[in-house]
Structure formats: structure tokens, C-alpha cells
């Protein structure tokens, strides 16, 4: 990895950053980053740029020395990997990169380092609602975000993880990742959610917000087990509505988006995801104020975008 002590010279010229993806118009990342940089006193430009999978290389090749870093959402989290000189531990585990930092002297060939801030973002979001340990986790979905959720489950001390997905074979890489993490992993189809003997300390959904299960989770489980749904727009998602109907608690992915962005900003400012920002509490408060209320709305979006 790059030297984590390589902090940014705050007197350097104005820096440029962006979140890339397709679609990207719905992104809340520019508002979050702008709020943070105002508090930090940094005159940095952070924008959302529509970049498809086949356009990434041309975009990177056209960047000038003023560019400091990038946030990545789908479909670019895997596409970026051949361009990276190094990866952090979490990005290596998950195979998904949502943050890129430019390193060393300004030049077209300067190396890029990739990070995954989705995992710490999810862990920090769960801590906000009192979840700092979950021995038995149920995970819905098998995409890139599911890999981050699986690593987050391991960091919460999970012993077993039940993966429920539409296409069982698609979860093979997740099952292998779970074994590497020392987890007992089971994989089953969507109908398994309704098993009357199902128990879980936490349910994490990485499915599209409008996706409904063919059968609901048992009412007793929905009533007592937290659902963390990475979707946030529209809200409530179909799954959150089911949870609410049973008197349970469902949380949107907005706080995950918030905290993964905060860790990104640590990387952009100090090249260190673990080093708190100056006056970080004020930075986080300003970012939180820039978020919309997680209710209603019809704009398309997923919480994990940056």
C-alpha cells in the first residue's frame, strides 16, 4: 500500500474529485462531499460524472494533475481493478473498489490505489443503531455489495451467515469468501426466507429496493430482528414495508452512504482511512444534514454508490 503518512499538502492547488458510474444523476455523494469540504476549508470540486463500463479507461487517461481521487459505483467497482497499483485489505477481500486515490508526483502514469469503504461504512452505520455484534446474520442478494456485507458480518463477529439469493449458483464466490473469513455459510433460494424455524440476529438486504420476496420472512423474526436495507430511494423498500407491517425495525442505507463517504474523505485528505479528520464530529454533522430524510421519494438509487 501507499505510505499512509503521505498526507495532502493543504496549500496545494484546487483539487478535483468525482463519483463515476452509470446511472449517476441520482447520486448524493456530491452533496455529502461538498458539505465536508466546506467544514474543512478546502476549495475542492467534487462532481458526478456519467461513465459507463466501456468508457472508464478513456476517462482515466484524460485526467490532469489536478485530480486527487475518485468514488466509484456500479458498474465500475470491478472494472477499475486492472488500472490499480495496489489495493487495501478490504478491497482485496471483496474484489470491489469504491474509492481510488492518486499517489505520488502529478503525472499521467502516477499509480492509483484502490479502497473499499463500503465495509467500514456498514459497520459504522450498524453501530449507530446499537449493533456491534451479530453471531447469526442473514444476507439477501449475491452481488458486489453482498461481498462487502459479508466482510462486515465477519467484522461484527458473525459465526454463521445464511445467504438467500435469486440464483443460488451466483453465490459460489460469496460462499468461498465466507470460508476464507472463517464463517459457516449456507446458500439457498428466495423461498427459504419463509422457513418457520429461521433465526437471525441481523438481516442485511442488498437486493434492489423494489424487489419483493415470493414469501415473507416469519412474522416473529421480522418483529424482533433488525433489517438493514442498503436501498434508500424509494423508501421504504418492499422489504422494509414487510418489516414495518410486522412491527419490526428497518433502517435504510443512508447512514451507510454517509459513513462510507466519511472514510473516503479521510483517504482523500490524509491517504489514511483510519486517521480521523480535523474536527471530524463537525464534518460528520454537516454531511448528515446534507442527506434527505429516508422517507417517500421515487428517485432511483442505491445506498452504496461511492
N, C-alpha and C positions, 0 to 999 in steps of 0.2 A: 504493500500500500504506500501511497504518498506520505511524506513526513507530516504527521498530524500537528506539528508545531508551526507549519507554514501558514501562519495567519495572514489575512489580507491587509495590505497597506491601505489604511483608510483615506490617505491623501491621494490615492491613485485616481486617474480619470474616471469619468462616469462609466459604470459597468452596464452591460446588457445581459438580461436573462429572459427565458421564456418557458412556457409549458407547451409541449408539442403533442399532437395526437389528431385523431380523426374518428368521430367529430370532436370539436374542441370549443365551439361557441358557448356551450353551457358552463364552461369551467369557472369555478370560484377561486382558483389559485391566484389570478392577478389581484383580486381584491384582498386576499389574505397577505400576499407578499407586500403589496403597496402599504398596507397598514403597518406591517412590521418595519419596513424601511423608513417610514416616517418617524416612528419612535426612535429608531437607531440613528437618525440623522443622516441617512445615506441617500444620495441623489441617484438612485439606480432605476433603470427602466426594466419592468417585467411585464411581458405581454403574452397573449395566447396566439399560437400560430398553427394553422391547419397544415399538418404534414402527414401524408399517407405513408404506408409501409414502403412503397416503391420510390418515395421522394426523400427519404431520410439522408442517404449518402450525399445527394446534391446539396441539401440544406447544410449539412455539416461542412462540406467542402467550401461553401460560400461565406462562412463566418469569419469576421475580422478579429483583431486582437482585443477589442473591447468586450468580447463575450467572455463571461465568467462561468456560467453554468446553465444547465437545462433541467427542467422537470419533464418526465415522460409519462404518458398514459397510453392506453391501447390504441393502435396495435403495435406500439414501438418498444414495449418493455423487454422483448426478446430480440428484436431486430437490431438493437443498438450493440449487442454484445461483441460482434466481430471488430468493432471500432474502439474497444476499450483496452487500455494498457493494464488495468488492474480492476479488481472487484473487492468490495468489502465482504466480510464473512456471511452476512445475511443474504446479499445478492448472490453469492456463490451457492449457498444452500438452496435458495428458492428458484434460481435461474431467472429471476425477474429483476430488472433495473428500473427504478423510477426517478433516479437522480444522477446527474452527471456533473462532475466538477472538472474544469480545465486546469491543468497544472503546469508550472514552470514558465519559461520565457514565452512571451506572446509570439506565436509563430503558427503557421498553418499546420505544422506537424506536431505541435505540442500534445503530450499524451492526455487522454481522458480517463478518469477514474469513475467507476460506477458504484452506486449505493442503492440499497433498498431501505427506505424509511417507512414503508407500509407496516412492517412488523412492530417497530417501536411505537408507531402511531396507534396501532390497535391495542398494544399492551397499555399504553398511557390512557387511551380512551376508556378501556375497561376499568382501570384503576379509579377513574373519576366516579364510576358508579359502584365502587366497593368490591370489584372483582380483582383480587390479586393472586388467587389460586383457584384452579378448577381441575379436579382429578379426572373427570369424565366429560369429554367435550363431544358434541355433535356438530359436524361440519357439513353444510349444504353447498354443493357445487364442486367442480373439479378443474377450474381454470387457473390463471396466473394468480389471482387474488387468493384462491383457496390455498395455494402453496404458502403464501405469506401468513394466512390464518393458521395453518398447521404449525409453522415455526413459532408463531405467537402462543399457540396452545402449549407447545413444549416449554416455552419460557414461563408459562403460568403453572408449570409442574404437572401437566397432564400425564396420566398413565395410559389411558385408552382414548382413542378418537374414532368415532363412528362417522364415516364419510357416506353421505347419501347423495346420489347424483343420477341424472337422467340416463347417462351412458356409462355403465359400470367400467367398461374397458378403458375409458378415458382417464380413470383414476389410478391406473397402474403406476405412473410416475409418483403420484402422491403417496401411494402405499409404500413404495421404495424409500421415499424421503422420510416417511414416518419411521420405518425400520432404522434408518441412519440416525434418527433422533432418539431412538430407544423407546418408541411408542408402540403399543399394541393397537394396530389399525384394522378395522373391518370396513368393507365396502359393500354397499347394497343399493338397489334401485329406489326410486321415489316412493313406491308403495310401502317400503319398510318404515317410513316415518310414523305410520299409524299403529305400529306394534304396541299393544296394550301394556306390555311389560317394559317399555322403553324408559330408561332413566338417564339423566344427564345433569351436570352442574351448570352447563352453559351451552347455548345453541348459537352458532355463528352462521349466518347465511351470506354467501357470495353470489347468489343467483340474481338474475335480472329482477328489478323491482316489480314488474308486472307479472312475474311467473307465479302461478298458483300450483300447489301440490295436488295430485289426484285424490289424496286422502289427508286429512288434517292430523297433526300430532295429537296424542291423547290430551284431553282437556286438563287432566290433573298435572301433566308436565307443563303445559302452557301457562297454567295458573301460578306455578312456583319457580319456574326456571327462566332466567333472563334470555331474551332473544336480542342478539346484536346483529343488525342487518346493515351490511355495508352500503346498501342503497339509501339515497336521501331525497331523490326527486323523481317522480312524485312521492309524497309521503302522506299517510302511511302506505307502505308497500302492501301487496296482497297478503304476505306472510305476517306482517305486523298487525294487519286488521284481524287476522285469525287469532293472534295472541291477545289483542285487546278484547276480543269477544269472549275469551275465557277468563278475563280478569287479570291477565298477566302483564308483564312489563316488557316493552320492546323499545330499543334505542336505535336511532338512525346512525348512519356512518358519518354525519357531520363532524363529530368530535374526533373520529379517526382522521378525517381530512385535515382538521385543524392541527393535530399533533404531528402528523407526518410532515406537514408543511413547516412546522417549527423546527423539526430536526433537519429538514432540508436547508433552512436558513442558517442554522449552525454550521452546516457544511459549506455553504456559500461564503459566509463571513469568516470563519476560522479554520476551514478544512478539517473539522473535527465534529462528528455527530454527538459526542459526549460532553463537549465543552459548552456550558450554559452561555447564553448571550448576555451582553451588558443589560442590566435591568430587565431580565427575562420575564418577570411577572407582568411588567407593564406592556411588554411586547405581546405576550400571550393574551392579555386582556384586550388590547387593540385588535388583534386578529379575531378573537371571539366576537367582538362587537361588529365585525365586518361580515359575519355569517348571517344568512337568513334564518328565520325561525323554521324548524323542521316540521312544518305542517302545511297541508294543502299544496298547491302548485302543480303544474303539469309539464314543466320543462324537463327534457330528457337529461339524465345524468347518472353517474355512479360516484360514490364517495371516493374511491381510490383512483385519483387522476394525476397525482403529481409525484 
